[in-house]
Amino acid sequence: MLNYLKFFKYVKPYKLQLFCSVILTIIFSSANVFFLPLARDIITELSNNNFIHFINQIINTIILWGVRLTAQYAQKYLMSWVSFRIVIDIQLTLYRKLMSCSQHFHTKWKLGELLTRLYSDTENIQRAIMISFWEIIPQTTTFLAVLGYLFYLNWFLTLFTLIAVPVFIVLISYFSKLIKKVSAQAQKKTSDITHIVYESLSNIKLVQSCAMEEKEIQKLKSESLKGFKINLKGTQFECTLEPIVAFLHFAVIATVVLLGGYQVSIGYLPKAELAAFFTGIFLIIDPVQALSKVFYTIQQSSVSVDRVQEILNEPILIRNHKNAIKHKINGDIKFNNISFYYNKSNGNVLNNFSLSVKKGEVIAIVGLSGAGKTTLINLIPRFYDPTIGDIIIDNIPLTEIELESLRTQIGIVPQEDIIFRGTIAENIRYGKPNASNDEIIAAAKKANAWEFISKFKDGLFTKTGDRGQRLSGGQKQRISIARALLKNPKILILDEATSSLDTKSEQLIQEALETLIKNRTTFVIAHRLSTIQNASKIIVLENGSIKETGTHKELITHKGLYSKLYNLQFKQQSQK
């Protein structure tokens, strides 16, 4: 419940709307209270056979009912508007947190889990906030106002009516705990289902190539049936609670009829006042039912609140240090006794790694899978920070440079070419949002991408499809290179940027890469012979430590691990 109340801080920007809602609530509650004397007066006029006055009271009732409905509609519409704006604010806050979390966080969480918390859980919170404003304020004021008037009419019957309230509270509290437990299981299952769908659709080509469609469908069906059973259990609790509450309502009304009828029979209570009292009882039942529904909904949503709050409470491990500076990078980099682990129990991935790199040098990093190549280059843009040691850029510790300043001066051509859904222009412009079309074309030409872009009917504005599905592998790679060229970084990282391609595409990409690395400090994890041979220095990693270092010629002559890797991996390409 405390976590739930924390989310009411998002109400603050909408104080004016909330104030207007309170005014509308007062009008709504006042209209409800005025029904009691109106009911009394209608019965009185009927008893006196005064038809004209009776018609006047009916007209007053219609007007009052119109005022009540108008106030209720306006209040609900206004609070719906506020609640939808609040959920957008919560989603943006959560999304901003996800954007600022380091790779430690994103490698730990399943994407389906995060998507469920971003959308499904925030929508649950929105429903709870909406029903809170819809019901708590107007129904509570109605309950208190009507109850006060009932005390004024007959304190004895009113006190007897309130006997059922503790029973209501105990019942609702008991069932709400059960429902909260089931809701937690249901949201977890929703996350699992979302992740299954995301994984299978993201890898649909693999699924179809292995003829695994039916297996994936059965996997989803199995998880959905588990979710069905959990949701059905929650419905069972809800359906059990409703008739019990309805029976208690009936018992209260029946008892009031009995006692009220007795008071009328002995002349203690006028018939008109008993009619007004019955009207008040029915007006109280609605708030009681509404408030019990609110409590039930809040208990359900409290699970979602806890799940969202869990993300918001996650520590941000990579952030700007105090007094971090903007720095125009020159390109000199030093690694001083770097050690790093992802999980302490699994041991270090890098061990006492030291290296000095001068501006404009091309550093090729080679080694067997798991040697620590990708881990090493991930330290440069601070996707991770070293466990021990530090990285120095231009004699400034990496952690003392603002993250935005650092990352905007680093270009990355990743192992898997990342293409967003949109146009080719939007993808190339991604690293430099304000770039003109002329700048984009110039970068595309340097990346040897313009030769295929210009052939498309829509040119730069050709749609790429989801994850670039409308483009070939070579085309996606050249767009990635164009993006890096347009960004014009001081430091360049190529993480196995070239995979198996046809000879022509490979040649075009090699030419583009040669253009890209000119006058930039470059780190390459490469499988392409030309990149390795022309590197200023080749670092051979083994188990997170430097095994060998030197130029291509020096390492071949040395006949160590690099020479062995060269003969295994690159000799065939060299002969071609």
Stockholm file with secondary structure:
# STOCKHOLM 1.0

chainA/1-576         MLNYLKFFKYVKPYKLQLFCSVILTIIFSSANVFFLPLARDIITELSNNNFIHFINQIINTIILWGVRLTAQYAQKYLMSWVSFRIVIDIQLTLYRKLMSCSQHFHTKWKLGELLTRLYSDTENIQRAIMISFWEIIPQTTTFLAVLGYLFYLNWFLTLFTLIAVPVFIVLISYFSKLIKKVSAQAQKKTSDITHIVYESLSNIKLVQSCAMEEKEIQKLKSESLKGFKINLKGTQFECTLEPIVAFLHFAVIATVVLLGGYQVSIGYLPKAELAAFFTGIFLIIDPVQALSKVFYTIQQSSVSVDRVQEILNEPILIRNHKNAIKHKINGDIKFNNISFYYNKSNGNVLNNFSLSVKKGEVIAIVGLSGAGKTTLINLIPRFYDPTIGDIIIDNIPLTEIELESLRTQIGIVPQEDIIFRGTIAENIRYGKPNASNDEIIAAAKKANAWEFISKFKDGLFTKTGDRGQRLSGGQKQRISIARALLKNPKILILDEATSSLDTKSEQLIQEALETLIKNRTTFVIAHRLSTIQNASKIIVLENGSIKETGTHKELITHKGLYSKLYNLQFKQQSQK
#=GR chainA/1-576 SS CHHHHHGGGGGGGGHHHHHHHHHHHHHHHHHHHHHHHHHHHHHHHHHTTCHHHHHHHHHHHHHHHHHHHHHHHHHHHHHHHHHHHHHHHHHHHHHHHHHHSCHHHHHHSCHHHHHHIIIIIHHHHHHHHHHIIIIIHHHHHHHHHHHHHHHHHCHHHHHHHTTHHHHHHHHHHHHHHHHHHHHHHHHHHHHHHHHHHHHHHHTHHHHHHTTCHHHHHHHHHHHHHHHHHHHHHHHHHHHHHHHHHHHHHHHHHHHHHHHHHHHHHTTSSCHHHHHHHHHHHHHHHHHHHHHHHHHHHHHHHHHHHHHHHHHHTSCCSSCCCTTCBCCCCCCCEEEEEEEECSSGGGCCSEEEEEEEECTTCEEEEEESTTSSHHHHHHTTTTSSCCSEEEEEETTEEGGGBCHHHHHTTEEEECSSCCCCSSBHHHHHGGGSTTCCHHHHHHHHHHTTCHHHHTTSTTGGGCBCCGGGTTSCHHHHHHHHHHHHHHHCCSEEEEESCCCSCCHHHHHHHHHHHHHHHTTSEEEEECCCHHHHHTCSEEEEEETTEEEEEECHHHHHHHTSHHHHHIIIIIHHHHHC
#=GC SS_cons         CHHHHHGGGGGGGGHHHHHHHHHHHHHHHHHHHHHHHHHHHHHHHHHTTCHHHHHHHHHHHHHHHHHHHHHHHHHHHHHHHHHHHHHHHHHHHHHHHHHHSCHHHHHHSCHHHHHHIIIIIHHHHHHHHHHIIIIIHHHHHHHHHHHHHHHHHCHHHHHHHTTHHHHHHHHHHHHHHHHHHHHHHHHHHHHHHHHHHHHHHHTHHHHHHTTCHHHHHHHHHHHHHHHHHHHHHHHHHHHHHHHHHHHHHHHHHHHHHHHHHHHHHTTSSCHHHHHHHHHHHHHHHHHHHHHHHHHHHHHHHHHHHHHHHHHHTSCCSSCCCTTCBCCCCCCCEEEEEEEECSSGGGCCSEEEEEEEECTTCEEEEEESTTSSHHHHHHTTTTSSCCSEEEEEETTEEGGGBCHHHHHTTEEEECSSCCCCSSBHHHHHGGGSTTCCHHHHHHHHHHTTCHHHHTTSTTGGGCBCCGGGTTSCHHHHHHHHHHHHHHHCCSEEEEESCCCSCCHHHHHHHHHHHHHHHTTSEEEEECCCHHHHHTCSEEEEEETTEEEEEECHHHHHHHTSHHHHHIIIIIHHHHHC
//
